[in-house]
Structures are given as structure tokens and as C-alpha cells.
Amino acid sequence: MATWWKEAVAYQIYPRSFKDSNGDGIGDLNGITEKLDYLKELGIDLIWICPMYKSPNDDNGYDISDYQQIMAEFGTMADFDRLLAEVHARGMRLIIDLVVNHTSDEHPWFLESSSSRDNPKRDWYTWRDGKNGAEPNNWEGIFKGSAWEFDPQTEQYYLHLFTRRQPDLNWENPQVRTAVYDMMHWWLAKGIDGFRIDAICHMKKEPTLADVPNPDKLRYVPSMKSHLNYDGLLEYVDDMSRNVFQHYDIVTVGEVNGLDSAHAEEWVGEHRNRLNMVFQFEHVRLWETEAGIRPSPAQLKKIFTAWQEALEGKGWNALYVENHDLTRITSRWGDTQHYWRESATCLATLYFLMQGTPFIYQGQEIGMTNTRFSGLADFDDVSAKNMWRDMTAQGKSEEEIIAFLTHTGRDNSRTPMQWDHSANAGFSEAKPWFQVNANHTIINVAAQRQDPDSVLNFYRALIALRKKERALIYGRYRLVLADHPQIYAYWREQDDAKFLVLCNLSSKSAQWPEGDLSLDGAKCVLGNAAQIDEPYRLHHWETRVYQF
């Protein structure tokens, strides 16, 4: 069924690093408003803003102390209202992060809950007595260390799957759900256009909170099986949908780690009325442990194709390769040393023209890359700091730790947006809150706007092509050249319209026999090479889109 959010092109903004409007070195809401014309010019229809709520910033805004106030560093509620109005005035829409697996430990709900064991909100969070002089169980948190924190005032532990300052809400309590739904209605009454739902896959916990097996005798044990997509989670999603989503013309996107294509329809099947899309993790390997490992074309074909086929005629994909939790795609999958522009544009084409709503993360459209780190002081992300401590305890050298975090650290995607070649990359007149990538003198919006062959202008052309051809939105996906070791190729077909997408995911040229895939009657409507030397050979990281 055709709908506005299927036809949209989305753009994710990390407010702290997008644009500083008042010279304090921190990005803000008015900075986003300043750049709306840039986003409109790019072809964006839907903007997703990471948390801008009041927060003590233990996890860069994902620890919320008040859902109905704006973080002072980002501006005021009047600034948000102005931003929303300006987005709508340009024919675009806006969604915000819904972070309700946990709150900040400074949220009034938690302050009440932790004030005494008999407080009416005690059961809004998960509290337990210790066991044998230690934590209630052996669960390890997602950011390492125990998933429990001791509260000396009430002499019990509370559960926190993320940092110790992000206590988990108890979704078993109907009062919690009602309070969350009231907050959601409040934002929707303002006119926002939907939610990206953070960590939704962790909201249901194993009810007995039992220890997980520990054959290696670890102090704390990875505990994902006890809280990742646990049985009964979809009942919470159904409840949220019935009470909120189904009453508005909005779009909802859930962040669902651990979900495979075989179960995708359970989450986003149109007849189920749960979520519209999910950000699945299979292809991006968010929890990758081997630094610098590039997935093979065969692996990508298997995962992408499984998701495309699983939801054909049943649901809708959210298409993405970058976000605030991932390293930069061109550094992760491409070849920034030899073929930066080619790999940035090839990878863009690869995912963008599949069936689904494509999301661009800020800076991706100009090919921003990973940055460089020289020591612990260079890292801001709490998970990187925890990993540093963990690896140090394992006896890893500083050089080994820096090398690992350089490839995997979330800080890579949080460097300030590179608007121009000036000292602070045009992000701020003051020293930015986080170091600017040194390559901003070469990779920036101002330079690429003037270059017809730039990554930015390729993205513009890619977006324009998708908007022009409905077959590239609603058409069926079909893999071709399935066994080719370098080339990822697929058809998009609808009625009489037929497109072929070709991507050489390697730093060597690649060819295929004409008999395996003929280009007779085809017209190349988009490509990243200056010219086509041989129809059946692709240069390093070359991509082409043919219309038949």
C-alpha cells in the first residue's frame, strides 16, 4: 500500500554535532533550523533528531531526566516549536527519538522510586536485594561491567542494561506504560510525525532475573538472551500501538537488535499494526569484535536479500548503513585510502535503491570518514571509555586499544559536521565540544556543492532518481549475479518499469559474461564513473543504474 513514509528519504541528525548557532561549541536546535534549506535542497523529506531532551548527558542525551523539556545546551521548547514549524513549512516531516527502555537516574520518576522501598513508584524500576554479598545476578551490562548498581539509601540494587545512570523502566507495571503513553501523546499533539524507538528490543526481561550460564567463570556474563527480544516483548509493542500509534498518521521505526529476517514480519507486517519499520542489525554488525573486518559481497547479498524477500508484499524495510552508533560506512566497508569517492558513492547506491525507506546519517552524504585518536582523552563515548578499562584489565596495550576503538568506536560518527574548510569546519565559531576530523579541509559541504562529480551531488542525483521512478520505491527486488565474488547486482521491477543496479564492491575491476546478464536495450541513468569503457566490466568501486 502506498504511503508517504515509504516514498520519503530520511536524514538523521545528531544535534550536538550538526550545527552550533550561538557560539558555545555545541550543536543546537537553532543550528538545525539554519540548515533546513540545505536538507530540502538535498531532497530530504523526513528528519529524525536524536534526543534533545533534558539530560545530564551520561550517554549523550540517551539518559533523559525530563521528556517534556529541552536540554539547555540545545535551546528551549520555543526553539523546538520553531524548528518543527519550519520543517513543516518546507514540506518535510520530523520524528524524534523515543527512549523508554530506561530514563536518567535524575528523572523525577527514579528520584521517587529510589527515595524509599515503599514509595508508590518503587516498582516503576527493577529493584532487588543482593545475593551472597554481591549483585542480584551475574548479568553484564551492554556497556560492560555489572547490569546492577547498589543504592546505599535503600540498600537494594537497581537494574540498568546500559550505564549505571540509566536505570531500566519496569514495563510490567501498567502505570509506567500509561505515563509513557501520556508523554507520547503530548509530543504528538505538538505535531511531530512519529518516533524512532530506541532499544525497544530490551524492554522485556526474563521474569525471574536468573543468572546466565557461566562456564568461563567470568565476574559478569553477557546477558543478551535474558533481555533481547524476550518472549512477550511484542505484547508491549501491541499495547503501545493500540494506545498511541493507531490514533495518528505517523511513522514508527524500532531499533531491534537480534532480529533476523525470518521474524521481521512479526514486527512490521502491515496487517499486524505494530511498527512501520525496524532498524535491524544483521548487516551492520554493530557488535563486531574484530576490528577492520570488511564483510564480503556474499555476506551482504545473503542478508540484504533475505530482508528484501521476507517483507515483499508484507511489510517495509528501513534502509541504512550509518548512524550515531556506527563507524563511518566508507571507512568500514569502502576504501578511503585509494578510492574514497568511488566507494562512498558505490555504497550509497548499493542500499539506497532497495525496497524500503532510505536513511542518511549526517555527513554520510559528503563521504565523511572515521577520525584519528591518539589516547584515552580523545574519546567521549561512555562505551569506549568502558571498553578501554576492560581491555586494559585484559592486559591489552594502549596501541592495541586505540587501534580497536579507531575501527569500532562510536565517536567516529560523532565528530562535528564538516560544512567548510575553516578551522572548526563551519560547525561553530568556538572550539567544538569534540575534535573536528582533520580531513574537513578536503571533505566538506562547501567544496562539494561546487563540484558536479562530488559525493554530495551524487547523493542528490540518487535521491532525485528514486523520487522520479516509482519502480525504485515500490518495485520488486530480485538478486542477479548471485555468485559473483565482487559484484552486487539486483533488479527493481514494477509493471513495465525495470531497473538494474550494479555495484562493484572491491578495489579491483570486475566483469561478467554477457550471457549471464545482458544490457541490450538498457540506458545508464546514473553512475559514478566518468565514462563506460566496457559495458560488461566495472572499474574499482564503480556503480551504475540501468533503465530497461
Secondary structure, 3 states (H helix, E strand, C coil): CCCHHHHCCEEEECHHHCCCCCCCCCCCHHHHHHCHHHHHHHCCCEEEECCCEECCCCCCCCCCCEEEEECHHHCCHHHHHHHHHHHHHCCCEEEEEEECCECCCCCHHHHHHCCCCCCCCHHHECEECCECCECCCCEECCCCCECEEEECCCCEEEECCCCCCCCEECCCCHHHHHHHHHHHHHHHHHCCCEEEEECHHHCCCCCCCCCCCCCCCCCCEECHHHCCCCCCHHHHHHHHHHHCHHHCCCEEEEEECCCCHHHHHHHHCHHHCCCCEEEECCCCCCCCCCCCCCCCHHHHHHHHHHHHHHHCCCCCCEECCCCCCCCCHHHHCCCCCCCHHHHHHHHHHHHHCCCCEEEEECCHHHCCCCCCCCCHHHCCCHHHHHHHHHHHHCCCCHHHHHHHHHHHCHHHHCCCCCCCCCCCCCCCCCCCCCCCCHHHHCCCHHHHHCCCCCHHHHHHHHHHHHHHCCHHHHCEEEEECCCCCCEEEEEEEECCEEEEEEEECCCCCEECCCCCCCCCCCEEEEECCCCCCCCCEECCCCEEEEEC
